[in-house]
Amino acid sequence: MKSTPLILLFLFLLMLQGCDKETQQPLPSFESVAKSKQIIRANNEFAFSLFKEIAASEDKANFMISPVSASLVLGMVYNGAEGDTQKAFANTLNYGDATLEETNVVNKNIIDNLTYTGSGSTFKIANSIWIRNTFPVKDSFISLNEEFYNAKAANMDFGDPQTLNTINNWVSDNTNNKIPAILDNIDPSMVLYAINALYFKSDWKYRFDPDKTKNLPFHGDGGQTKSVAMMAMEQNLPYYANDMFASVLLPYKNDKYTMSLLLPNEDKSVSDIIDMMDSKRWDQWHDAYTQAEVTVTMPKYTFSYKKKFNDALINLGLGIAFTDGADFKGISDLSTKISFVLQKTFIEVNEKGTEAAAVTAIGIELTSAVPSNNLVFDRPFLFVITEKETGSICFIGKVGMPEYGK
C-alpha cells in the first residue's frame, strides 16, 4: 500500500432523519436488538476494508470517507438484490448468517441511535430514492426502504433539467450546505438513484484554547515541511500506545461521540497502521486505553473529498452488481445493474469542535445485458470518529498535510 502525504481517515455514521424535537425518550439498549453486535462488527470490518482499498489507490494528501453512509445506502439497494447478487452484498458487507430482515432492523436502530437528539451533538441522516418516471419500481422495494431507512421516494422526469437541481438541493439541504451537489448531470441511461446524506456537528467536551494556537512545522510525507496552525491542550484523556502508534481519544460534548487520533511511531507510517486495521484489532486496541495526563498538539484542518467506490467494491466482492449479470428483481422486473457508487465528504476541525458531512449516491441503470505521553501530531496521522452506544465508526481518515482556511 502506497503512503500518501495527507489522508484524512474519518469514519462517519450520518443520515438526516428530520428529528426536530429538543428532547426524545431514551432509546432502548442497542444490544437488545437481535444480531446488533454481529452486524456492527460486520459494518466496522467493511469500514476498514473499504478504507484500505481507497487508501491503496489514493495519492491525495488529505482524504476521508464515511463508511456508515456507504453501508446504509448499500443496505437500501440490498433490499432489491436477489440470487447471487444478494449473496455478493451479504459477503461484501460481512453479514454472515444475518438475514435481510435482521440487517434492516439493526440499520434502523443504528439510524435511531446516531440521530438521537438528546446527545448534545447534531447528527442527521437522510435517505432518498429518485426514480425515472417511466421506470417501473416494485412497491415492496419502496416500502422496505421507507420503513427501515425512512427513505423518501420521488418519481421524476429525468429529462427535465430542473430534476438535477432538485436532487442536488436535497443534498445541500441535508448536509447544511457543506456538500452543495452530488451529481454533475443525469445520464440518459440512469433509471434510479439511491442517496444517503449525513451531517454531524459537535463541540469538544474539552475545548482547545484559541490563545494557545500557534504556527508550527508539520512534516508531511516525502520530506515536505509546512507551517500550519496547531492547537494545544493538556487534559486527562484515554491514552494507549504500542509498538506501532500512540493514540488519544478526544470526547465530544456529552461523551456520545469520540475522535480517536492515531500517531505512528517515528519508525512507522500511517500505511503501516492502515495495513493492520480490522474490527478485531480495533476492539482490542480500544479495550486497552487508560486515563492519563496527556498534552495534545494537533493541527486545525478542513477539506472536501470525492471518490467513486466502484473499483473498491468490486475488489471486495460486489463485482456482479456492476455487470449485466446483476439480479435486482427486487427493484424492478426490468434488468438493472449498479452504474456507480459515488461519495463526497467534508470535514472541519478547529478549537471549538468538528463539523462533517457525507453523501453517498448509487446510480442504477438498465443492463445492456510505547512512546511519551506528549503527543505532537506534527506528521501524518489517522483519526476515527465513533459513536458510543453502537460502537459504529462514523468517519475515518488520514491527515498528511493539514490545510485550514475559508
N, C-alpha and C positions, 0 to 999 in steps of 0.2 A: 504494500500500500504506500503510495507516494505521500510525502509530508507537504502540506500546503502552508503558505505564510500566515493566513488568518482564516481559520474556520470557526464559525460560531456554532458550538454544539448545544442545541437547545431543543428539548422535547416538550411539546406543549399540547395539553389536552384542552381544547376550547370548542364551544359550539353555542351560537346565540339562540337562546330559547325564549326570551321575552318575559323574564320574571321581573316585574316592576315593583313588587311589594318590598317594603322596608324590612320586614321580618317574615320568616317562614317557620312552620312547625319543624321541630328537629326530625331529621331523616332517620329511618330505621338503620340499624347496623348494616353496613355494606356486606360484611362477612356472612350475614344471614341469607343472602341471595345465593341460590344454587349455582355452583361452579364459578363463583366470583373470583376466588383466589387463582384457580386454574386459568381463567380467561385473562386476568390481569397479568399473570406470568407470561401467557401467550402474547398479549399485546406488547409487553415490555421486551420480550425476545424479538418480536417483529420490529420494534423500535430500533434496537441495537443492530439488527441485521440490515435494515433499510439504511440506517446512518452509515454503516460500514460501506455499503455499496455506493452511496453518494460520495463519501469522503475519498474512496479509492479513485474516483474519476474526476474529482473537483480540483481545479488549480487556482480558484479564487482565494484571496486572503481571509475573507470572512464569509461564513455561510451558516445557515440554521434551518432545520426542518421541524415540523410538528408531526410526530408520529401519531398522536391521538387524532388529529384532523384527518390524516390519511386512513387510519384504521376505521374511523367512523364512516367516512364516505365509501370506503370499500365494503363496510358492513351493509350499507344501504344497497349497493349493487349486488352483493352476495345474496340478497333476498330474491334476486331474479335469475340466479345461476342454477343450472341443473346438470345432472350427469357428471362427466369427467371435469367439466368446468367448475361445478360446485366443489368437487374433491380438491381441485387445484387451489381454490380460495381457502378451504379449510386447512390444507397443508401449508400454504404460504403464510397464513395468519396463525399457524401453530395451534389450532383449536382442538386437536386430538379427538377425543370421543364426545366433546361437547356438541349438542345438537344445534341446528339453526335457531330453534326457538330459545334455547338456553343462552346463546350468544346475543340474541336480540334483547332478552330480559336484562342481561348483565350490562350491555351497552346503554340501555335506557337508564339503569341505575348509575352508571358512570356519568352520564349527562346530568342526572339529578344532583349527584354529589358535587360535580365540578361547578355547577351553576347555583349552588345553594347560597342564597343572598345573606345568610347570617354569618358568613365567613369573615367579613371585614374587607374582602377583596372583591373586585369586579371580574367575573369570569362568565362570558356569554358564549352560547353556542347556537348556531342557526343552521338548519338544513333545508335544502330546496331541490326540487326536481322540475326541470324546464323541458317541455315536450313539444316537438313539432306538431302543429295542429292537424296534420294529415297522417300522423303515425299512431297506429292502434296500440295502446298500452293496456295491459291487464289490470283490472280493478284491484286484484289481490296484491299486486306489487305496490300500488299506491297506498292501499290501506295498511299494509305491514309497515311501511316507512312512516306513515302518519302516526301510527300507534306507538312504535318503539323509538323513532328518531324525531318525532314532532316535525316531520318534513312537510313543507308547503309545496303543493304541486300546481303548475300552471301550464295550460295549453297556449302556445304562442305561434304567431306567424313568423317563422324563421327567415322569411324573405323580406320582412319589414325591417328597415334599418333601426327603427325605434326599439326593437326587441333586444338588440345588443346593448343599448343604453339602459334598458330596464334591468337586465341581468347584472350589468356592472354597477348600477346604482344600488341594487340589493346588496352586492358585495361590499360596496363602500359604506352603506348604512350600518351593516352588521360588523364592521371592523373599526368603527369610529373614524372612518375616512383614512385609516392608516394604509389600507390596500384599496386604492381607488378603482381598480378594474382587474378582472381575471382573464377576460377574453379580448383579443385584438380584433377578431372577426368571427362570424358564424359561417363555417364552411358549408357549402350546399349538401355535403354528404352526412352532416350531423342530424340525428333524429332525437337525441335526448342528452341533457346534461344533468348530472347529479353533483351538487355543490355543497360543501361544508365550510362554514365560516366560524372562526374563533376570535375572541377578543379578551385579553387579560390586562388588568391594571391593578397594582397594589403597591402600597408604601412598604418599605422595610420595617421590621419590628424595631431594629436599632439603626437609625439613620446615620449616614456619614455626614460629618460636619463640613459644610462647604468651605469654611475658612481653612480647613486642613488640606484642601485640594490644591495640588501644585503640579507644574510641568516636570516630568521626569522621563528618562530614556526608557523606551520599550524596544527589546531586542527581538526582531522578527526572524523568521526562517531565512536562510540564505545570507545571514550576516547583516541584514538591513537593520538600522537603528533609527528611531524616530522619537522626538519629544512629544509626549501626549499628556493629557490631563489625568492625573492619578489621584483617586480618593483614598482616604486613610481612616482607620477605625481601630480602637483597642476594645475588645469585648470578650466576655466568657461565652464560648461557642462550641458546638460539637466539632471535634477535630479528629482526624485519622491520618496516619502515614504508613507507608510500606516501602518496599524496595523499588517501587515504580513511580509513586507520586505522593504528594501531600495534599490534603483536602480539608476544606472547612465548609460547614453548612450555614448559609445565611437565611434566617427565617423571615418570612413576610408577616405583615400585620395579622395578629390573632393566630399565628402558627399553622394555618391551614396549608399554605404553600411554602416551599423551600427552594432556594437555589443552591445546588451543590457545585462548588468550584474545585477543579482537579488540576493541580500544577505538577507537571512532570519533573522528576528529579533532574539534576544537572546533566547526568549521563543518559537521560531518556528523552523521548519526544512524545508529542501528542499522538502520533501514529502508533507508538508502542502501546499506549493506553487503549486506543480505539481497537487495536487488534485483540486485546484481552476482554473487551466488554461483552458480557452476556447477562441474562437475567439472574443466573445463579451467582455469579461473582458480584453482581450489583447488590444482591441481598446480603451476601457475606460481608461486603465492604460496609454496608450501612448498619449492620449489627455490631460493627467494631468501633464506631465513633464514641468518643468520651468527651466530657466537658473539659475545656482548657482555656486559659487566658491566651488569646491569640491577637496579634497585630496583623490586620489585613490591609494591604495596599493594592488597589486594583484600578484599572482604567475605566473611565466613563466610555460608553460606546453606543452607537446607533447605526443600523444599516438595514437594507432590504435585500431579499434574495428571491430568485425564481429558478425553478428546476422542474423539468419533465422527468417523471419517475418510470417511464416505460421500460428502459433497459434494466433498471434496478429490480423492478417487479418481475420481469422475465427471468432474470438471473436467480431470483428467489423462488421460482417455480410456477409463476402465473402466466407463462407464455401462451397457453392455449386460449386464454381470454382475449388475446390480441390477434387471433387468427380467424380465418373463415370457418375453422372447426369449433369455434366457441358455441356454447349452448346456453343461451339466455332466454329460453322459452318461458321462464317465469316472468319476464318483462313483456314479451310480445310473441305472437305466433310467427312473425317475420324474423328472419335470421339476422342477428346483430352481433357485433363484437366491440371491444373497447378500442377506441381510436387513440386516446391519450389519457394520462393521469398527470395533471399539472398542479404544482403547489407554489404559492407565493407566501413569503413570511416577512415580518417586520419586527424589530426589537429596539428599544431604547432603555439603557441602564444608566442611572445617574445617582446623585446623593440621596434623593428622596425615595426612589424605588424603581419599579420596572413597568414598562408598557410593552405589550407584544400582541401580535395578531398573525393569523394564518388563514389561508383559503386554499382548499384543495378541490379541484374540479375534475370529474371524469366525463369524457366525451364518448358517447355511444353512437356508432354509425352502423348502417346496414352492411352486411358482408357482401363481397363480390362473389363470393363463395365463402528510613526514619530521619528525617531532617528537622531543622529548627522550627519552632512554633511561630517564628517571624516570617510570615508568608508575604512575599513581594511578587505579585503577578506581573513581572516585567519581561515575560517571554511567553510564547504561545501556551494557552491553557484551555481547558474544557469547562463547560458549565451545563448543568442539568436542572430543570425546574420540575418539581414533583408535587403531587397533592397528597396530603397526609392520610386521609381516611382510606382511599383506594390504593395508594401507592403508585398511581398512574404517572408515567413520565409524560409531561406536557411538552417540554422543549428540550432539545439537546444540541449543543453547538461547540465550536472551537473559535477562540479569538486568537488570530495570528498576528494582526496588526490593527489595533483599535483606531476607529475614526469616530469623531463626535462633532456635531455641528448641525445647525438647522439651515 
